[in-house]
Amino acid sequence: MTAPNDLSRTLTLARAETTLLLRNKTATSIAVLTPPLIVPLVSLMPAGAGLPALVMAMLTGTALLFVVYYTLVTSAVARREEHYLKRLYTSTARPVTILLAMVLPLLVLLAVQLLLGFAAVAALLDYRPSWDALLVLVAALLGAAAWWALALASTVFTRTVESAQLTTLPLLMVALLFSGLSLPLALLPDPAVLLAQLTPMFPVVDLVYLGVAGIRITGDTVAGSELLRTVLLDAAVLVGWTVAGLFLVRRRFRWEPRR
């Protein structure tokens, strides 16, 4: 199949996926309502130089967790249990086309929420973005790829849509606890901080902080070659999680319900 045909088929499937997603009121409500509530709530906190970075990091993190990860897990499991994935798998569409089509509507929603978040932060917190803010885009793109792969991998251990609340909980807790947003990393011993930096949400938050505030989530200030090194390390961690997730998907992803 040629590249233009692949793109056309992906967009067609993505439109169909958007229709199916909108029918899932619970997943759609979580995806739409959770992240936008963060900006006005956090903006009530005492103003400070790091507040815009905190708001954007929380918005990006929750959007990736609930819009991309959790919603994709429940959607993919629902499609599998309805034999919808099996029908697509036996059609002319390639597997990668099907898996990409499922996440495209969520990526559009993610992009819209981040743009609105940036606008709200600029208006409410008097934030003026610089070129460094492009690191937020890097965080969103690499983070979306990693959490897309992790969502597909999580479906391997998820038998039903209802059980997704349990099977996604460990990764959600790890992401929330070790991202640096809910638990100050300064309270942890050095080995735990190093381990936290290898979790799939820390690099996203770190890149957002570097792009918005010019500092790391750990509070360290980096510049020049040290900044480049930090960005590359964060990117490498996210790429690593993407590769690991896709490796599991390639070996164990199920296209039909368990018998």
C-alpha positions in Angstrom: 0.0 0.0 0.0 1.4 3.4 -0.9 2.0 6.2 1.5 -0.9 8.4 0.1 -3.3 5.4 0.5 -2.0 4.8 4.0 -2.7 8.5 4.9 -6.1 8.4 3.4 -7.1 5.2 5.2 -5.7 6.5 8.5 -7.8 9.7 8.2 -10.9 7.7 7.3 -10.5 5.4 10.2 -9.7 8.4 12.5 -13.1 10.0 11.5 -14.9 6.8 12.3 -13.0 6.6 15.6 -14.0 10.2 16.5 -17.6 9.2 16.0 -17.3 6.1 18.2 -15.3 8.1 20.9 -18.1 10.7 21.1 -20.5 8.0 22.0 -18.5 7.1 25.0 -19.8 9.8 27.3 -17.7 8.8 30.4 -14.4 8.8 28.5 -15.2 11.9 26.6 -16.2 13.8 29.7 -13.0 12.8 31.5 -11.0 13.8 28.4 -12.7 17.2 27.9 -13.3 18.4 31.4 -10.3 17.4 33.5 -7.4 19.3 31.9 -9.2 22.7 31.3 -10.2 22.9 35.0 -6.6 23.1 36.0 -5.8 26.6 34.7 -8.4 28.6 36.6 -7.9 26.5 39.8 -4.1 26.8 39.8 -4.3 30.4 38.9 -5.8 31.1 42.3 -2.5 30.1 43.9 -0.1 32.8 45.1 1.7 34.3 42.0 5.3 33.4 41.4 7.9 33.1 38.7 7.3 29.3 38.5 3.5 29.4 38.4 3.1 29.5 34.6 5.4 26.5 34.3 3.4 24.7 37.0 0.1 25.3 35.3 1.4 24.2 31.9 3.1 21.2 33.3 0.0 20.1 35.1 -2.1 20.7 32.0 0.2 18.8 29.8 0.6 15.9 32.2 -3.1 15.4 32.9 -3.9 15.7 29.2 -1.4 13.0 28.4 -2.6 10.8 31.2 -6.4 11.2 30.8 -6.9 12.3 27.2 -4.3 10.1 25.5 -3.5 7.2 27.9 -6.6 6.4 29.8 -9.1 7.2 27.1 -7.1 5.2 24.5 -6.9 2.2 26.8 -10.7 2.1 27.4 -11.4 2.8 23.7 -9.1 0.1 22.4 -10.4 -2.4 24.8 -14.0 -1.6 23.9 -13.3 -1.9 20.2 -11.5 -5.2 20.8 -14.4 -6.7 22.9 -16.9 -5.6 20.2 -14.8 -7.4 17.5 -14.3 -4.1 15.8 -10.5 -4.3 15.9 -10.7 -7.8 14.4 -12.8 -6.6 11.5 -10.3 -3.8 10.8 -7.4 -6.2 11.2 -8.8 -8.5 8.5 -9.4 -5.6 6.1 -7.0 -4.0 3.8 -5.8 -1.5 6.5 -2.3 -2.2 7.9 -2.0 -2.7 11.7 0.0 0.5 12.2 -2.7 2.4 10.3 -5.4 1.1 12.6 -3.4 1.9 15.8 -2.5 5.4 14.6 -6.1 6.2 13.6 -7.3 5.4 17.1 -5.1 8.1 18.7 -5.4 10.8 16.1 -8.7 12.4 17.5 -7.1 12.4 20.9 -4.0 14.1 19.7 -6.2 16.8 18.1 -7.9 17.3 21.5 -4.6 17.4 23.2 -3.3 20.1 20.9 -6.4 22.2 21.3 -6.3 22.0 25.1 -2.6 22.9 25.2 -3.2 25.9 22.9 -6.1 27.1 25.1 -4.0 26.5 28.2 -1.2 28.7 26.8 -3.7 31.4 26.0 -5.2 31.2 29.5 -1.8 31.2 31.2 -0.8 34.3 29.1 -4.0 36.1 30.0 -4.4 35.2 33.7 -0.7 35.0 34.7 0.8 37.7 32.5 3.1 35.1 30.9 5.1 36.1 27.7 6.4 33.0 25.9 9.8 33.0 24.4 11.4 30.7 21.8 12.3 28.3 24.6 8.5 27.5 24.9 9.0 25.3 21.8 10.3 22.7 24.3 6.6 22.4 25.4 5.9 21.2 21.9 8.7 18.7 22.1 7.3 17.5 25.4 3.8 17.1 24.0 5.0 15.3 20.8 7.3 12.9 22.5 5.0 12.5 25.5 2.1 11.7 23.2 4.1 9.0 21.4 5.2 7.4 24.7 1.8 7.4 26.3 0.2 6.2 23.0 2.5 3.2 23.1 2.0 2.6 26.8 -1.8 2.8 26.3 -1.7 0.1 23.7 0.6 -2.0 25.8 -1.8 -1.6 28.8 -4.6 -3.2 26.8 -2.6 -6.5 26.9 -3.4 -6.7 30.6 -6.9 -5.2 30.4 -9.8 -7.7 29.8 -12.7 -5.3 30.0 -13.4 -1.6 29.9 -14.3 -1.7 33.6 -11.1 -3.4 34.6 -9.1 -0.5 33.0 -9.6 1.4 36.2 -7.4 -1.1 37.9 -4.9 -2.0 35.2 -4.0 1.6 34.5 -3.7 2.6 38.1 -0.1 1.5 38.7 1.3 3.5 35.8 -0.9 6.5 36.6 0.3 6.4 40.2 4.0 6.1 39.2 3.5 9.0 36.7 1.8 11.2 39.2 4.2 10.5 42.2 7.5 10.7 40.3 6.7 13.5 37.9 7.8 16.1 40.4 4.4 17.8 40.5 2.7 15.9 43.4 5.8 15.0 45.4 8.8 17.3 45.8 11.7 15.3 44.5 14.0 17.1 46.9 12.5 15.0 49.7 13.7 11.8 48.0 17.2 10.3 48.3 19.5 10.6 45.3 18.9 7.1 44.0 15.1 7.6 44.1 15.5 11.0 42.2 17.6 9.2 39.5 14.9 6.5 39.2 12.2 9.2 39.0 13.9 10.8 36.1 13.5 7.5 34.2 9.7 7.4 34.6 7.5 8.3 31.6 6.1 11.6 33.0 9.1 13.2 34.6 10.7 14.1 31.2 7.5 15.7 30.0 7.2 17.9 33.1 11.0 18.7 33.0 10.8 19.8 29.4 7.8 22.0 30.0 9.5 23.6 33.0 12.6 24.3 30.9 10.5 25.8 28.1 8.3 28.0 30.3 10.4 28.9 33.4 14.0 28.1 32.2 14.6 25.8 35.1 14.2 22.1 35.7 11.4 20.6 37.8 14.1 19.7 40.3 14.9 23.4 40.7 18.3 23.2 38.9 19.2 25.9 36.4 20.9 24.7 33.2 22.2 26.6 30.2 24.3 26.1 27.1 25.7 22.5 26.6 24.1 21.4 29.9 20.7 22.5 28.7 21.2 20.6 25.5 22.3 17.5 27.4 19.3 17.7 29.7 16.9 18.0 26.7 18.5 15.1 24.9 18.3 12.9 28.0 14.6 13.7 28.6 13.9 13.0 25.0 15.8 9.7 25.1 13.8 8.6 28.1 10.5 9.3 26.3 11.8 7.5 23.1 12.8 4.6 25.3 9.3 4.2 26.7 7.8 4.5 23.2 10.1 1.7 21.9 9.4 -0.5 25.0 5.7 0.0 24.7 5.7 -0.8 21.0 7.9 -3.9 21.5 5.2 -5.3 23.9 2.5 -4.3 21.5 4.2 -6.0 18.6 4.5 -9.3 20.6 1.3 -9.4 22.6 -1.3 -7.0 21.4 -4.7 -8.7 21.0 -7.0 -7.9 18.1 -9.9 -10.0 19.4 -11.4 -10.9 22.8 -9.9 -13.7 24.8 -11.8 -16.9 24.4 
